[in-house]
Amino acid sequence: MKHASMQFTRRARATLAAGGAVLVLGACTGMAQGATPGEGAMSAAEMEGAMRGWSAASRESMAFMMGKYGPPAEMTSTMAVWNQTGPWKRTIISARAVPHAFPGVHDDVMEQFVDYRVPPAMFDEIAMYDGSVTIERTKGELSARCDKEGANFLALNLAHELATGRLSVAEARRKYGEEIMAMKAGRPTEYTQRLLFEPMPGNSMDPDRPAM
């Protein structure tokens, strides 16, 4: 925990020194409605205070996101949120880790979203493939929650291949394990380095239809 805390603090101070700013949600600081960004900006010390009690995995993911994408757009004592960074529509790091045993034991702390319409007929297959891949049919969003961005790239790339009929559930699960092993061995492939499909901004929502 101490190492993760020091790593986060160094990256936070470097980012904020470069001109970054974090808006703190009112639930954490009591910031008045209509406050300007300057009034709601957090220092590295304040961010560290807000993270008191966060899991080690959450702190490590926070340090990674700060280093790659800069400070979060919003932060409370329970989560940090980035909007429109890289290929991601939204990233949420939660203070509390969710234990996950696939493909190996780890903590899920970082959820990353894209606009994507999954055919309803494929919902069961994606649920059987990975319980940490979530479909929001009405909003038209697909998300993956893990502890590494590379694992989230992989989870969504395979979800796309499953949704489009290129892989079966068993094949997707086997491929996931193989790719994670390669990434940990320092031999990452494109599956864990970027999205291999185009998200669907503005064309993924499914409002359904009236039933009365």
Sequence and secondary structure as in RCSB ss.txt:
>XXXX:A:sequence
MKHASMQFTRRARATLAAGGAVLVLGACTGMAQGATPGEGAMSAAEMEGAMRGWSAASRESMAFMMGKYGPPAEM
TSTMAVWNQTGPWKRTIISARAVPHAFPGVHDDVMEQFVDYRVPPAMFDEIAMYDGSVTIERTKGELSARCDKEG
ANFLALNLAHELATGRLSVAEARRKYGEEIMAMKAGRPTEYTQRLLFEPMPGNSMDPDRPAM
>XXXX:A:secstr
 HHHHHHHHHHHHHHHHTT   EE HHHH   TT  HHHHB  HHHHHHHTTT  HHHHHHHHHHHHHH S SEE
 SSEEEEEEETTEEEEEEEEEEEEE SSSSEEEEEEEEEE    GGGHHHHHHH TTEEEETTTTEEEEEESSHH
HHHHHHHHHHHHHTTSS HHHHHHHHHHHHHHHHTT   GGGTS SS   TTS         
